[in-house]
């Protein structure tokens, strides 16, 4: 167990809908990262928050947004969902946020858009 | 940006054999190279990592080597066991990447009893 908690484990929804994925980092970690895993794209970095502030953005669609709350948990919001958004979404956390450090991943949320 | 290439995409070995997975990276600023193991239905699990000021690191049956000049790093698993069967990912990041990891495409390792 990495100590990173993600909910829900599975999410099934329809095209056009909006969903929220939740992540609680390991105790003491200030950074939260979101990654998307699909068969064709592999593990792709989406966004990084450090202590409530956005630190870096990757290949995140404009329909997607995230935030990190004062208690350090994070939410990833996906809207106007398309079939191609079906993927595994992982959250990871680390102590700091400056790079070159260990990231610990949660068990993921499997999103299925029908 | 950084690009990480990983080979082979699949690897099949007999129990007790060694397994080697290789990665190359493109960004000379990368200085942190972790390896993750992902089992079915689970998230990536950090198994070993190496920093650019070290050429080799070992943890029991697992070792990682780094050649900065060639921008290569490799994972070596000795005395493989069936429970080593999983997908293995290499990754790279730099001090200026704010923790962003760039992953290789993964290697499916199968260890036959």
Boltz contact constraints between the chains, C-beta under 6 A:
constraints:
  - contact:
      token1: [A, 31]
      token2: [B, 99]
      max_distance: 6.0
  - contact:
      token1: [A, 42]
      token2: [B, 103]
      max_distance: 6.0
  - contact:
      token1: [A, 42]
      token2: [B, 105]
      max_distance: 6.0
  - contact:
      token1: [A, 43]
      token2: [B, 103]
      max_distance: 6.0
  - contact:
      token1: [A, 45]
      token2: [B, 100]
      max_distance: 6.0
  - contact:
      token1: [A, 48]
      token2: [B, 98]
      max_distance: 6.0
  - contact:
      token1: [A, 48]
      token2: [B, 99]
      max_distance: 6.0
  - contact:
      token1: [A, 55]
      token2: [B, 98]
      max_distance: 6.0
  - contact:
      token1: [A, 56]
      token2: [B, 98]
      max_distance: 6.0
  - contact:
      token1: [A, 56]
      token2: [B, 100]
      max_distance: 6.0
  - contact:
      token1: [A, 90]
      token2: [B, 43]
      max_distance: 6.0
  - contact:
      token1: [A, 94]
      token2: [B, 99]
      max_distance: 6.0
  - contact:
      token1: [A, 97]
      token2: [B, 98]
      max_distance: 6.0
  - contact:
      token1: [A, 97]
      token2: [B, 99]
      max_distance: 6.0
  - contact:
      token1: [A, 99]
      token2: [B, 93]
      max_distance: 6.0
  - contact:
      token1: [A, 99]
      token2: [B, 94]
      max_distance: 6.0
  - contact:
      token1: [A, 99]
      token2: [B, 95]
      max_distance: 6.0
  - contact:
      token1: [A, 99]
      token2: [B, 97]
      max_distance: 6.0
  - contact:
      token1: [A, 99]
      token2: [B, 98]
      max_distance: 6.0
  - contact:
      token1: [A, 99]
      token2: [B, 99]
      max_distance: 6.0
  - contact:
      token1: [A, 100]
      token2: [B, 31]
      max_distance: 6.0
  - contact:
      token1: [A, 100]
      token2: [B, 32]
      max_distance: 6.0
  - contact:
      token1: [A, 100]
      token2: [B, 93]
      max_distance: 6.0
  - contact:
      token1: [A, 100]
      token2: [B, 95]
      max_distance: 6.0
  - contact:
      token1: [A, 102]
      token2: [B, 46]
      max_distance: 6.0
  - contact:
      token1: [A, 105]
      token2: [B, 43]
      max_distance: 6.0
  - contact:
      token1: [A, 105]
      token2: [B, 44]
      max_distance: 6.0
  - contact:
      token1: [A, 106]
      token2: [B, 43]
      max_distance: 6.0
  - contact:
      token1: [A, 107]
      token2: [B, 42]
      max_distance: 6.0
  - contact:
      token1: [A, 107]
      token2: [B, 43]
      max_distance: 6.0
  - contact:
      token1: [A, 108]
      token2: [B, 43]
      max_distance: 6.0
